[in-house]
Amino acid sequence: DARVTQTPRHKVTEMGQEVTMRCQPILGHNTVFWYRQTMMQGLELLAYFRNRAPLDDSGMPKDRFSAEMPDATLATLKIQPSEPRDSAVYFCASGQGEDSGNTIYFGEGSWLTVV
Amino acid sequence: AQSVSQHNHHVILSEAASLELGCNYSYGGTVNLFWYVQYPGQHLQLLLKYFSGDPLVKGIKGFEAEFIKSKFSFNLRKPSVQWSDTAEYFCAVSNQGGKLIFGQGTELSVKP
């Protein structure tokens, strides 16, 4: 059963520490999204990639966040330095093809708490 | 820029009641429309989607949605809700570039 895999599932870290979240998209999917979910803001699109190239990262705070796809099987989202306001659930999702109507599939999320 | 607006933040219904959740979007071009559901503590799952053709779309678990282009709306409906439908529901829109934007979500609580 193909699925999007995210690690870590849960992370508690101190303010100022670096946090790296990883995502393995479904094999064959060439589009990867990073979303952040909070009670106040809902689901915010941080960045998305197609064929490993970033298409849009306008939703991501550039000063501390960075997203990359080192290869087709790995997407990373890094926060450095982390702040308490970064506490949220970070979801990765992947989809296939160029068609914007293709379904995307979500991972189970990385629950981040910054204290 | 595209945006999605869900009118109801929290809806409370009794079992067997009918459900309609509102969703309006803002985007000038061709769009694809989705409803996702998130059960407590879980990730988002696709309920249904509209690409083209019949504006009345049927999804899983008895849900359906109607695309009304003139109103920029894509409301979700279910004739009779069950306690197991308690979840958060998200409307989403993607443009031709594949950028998928979500609404704020509607929390549905169904009382047994």
Chai-1 contact restraints between the chains, C-beta under 6 A:
chainA,res_idxA,chainB,res_idxB,connection_type,confidence,min_distance_angstrom,max_distance_angstrom,comment,restraint_id
A,G42,B,Q104,contact,1.0,0.0,6.0,A-B,restraint_1
A,G42,B,G105,contact,1.0,0.0,6.0,A-B,restraint_2
A,L43,B,F102,contact,1.0,0.0,6.0,A-B,restraint_3
A,D56,B,K99,contact,1.0,0.0,6.0,A-B,restraint_4
A,S100,B,N32,contact,1.0,0.0,6.0,A-B,restraint_5
A,S100,B,S94,contact,1.0,0.0,6.0,A-B,restraint_6
A,S100,B,Q96,contact,1.0,0.0,6.0,A-B,restraint_7
A,S100,B,G98,contact,1.0,0.0,6.0,A-B,restraint_8
A,G101,B,N32,contact,1.0,0.0,6.0,A-B,restraint_9
A,G101,B,F51,contact,1.0,0.0,6.0,A-B,restraint_10
A,T103,B,L46,contact,1.0,0.0,6.0,A-B,restraint_11
A,F106,B,H43,contact,1.0,0.0,6.0,A-B,restraint_12
A,F106,B,L44,contact,1.0,0.0,6.0,A-B,restraint_13
A,E108,B,H43,contact,1.0,0.0,6.0,A-B,restraint_14
A,G109,B,H43,contact,1.0,0.0,6.0,A-B,restraint_15
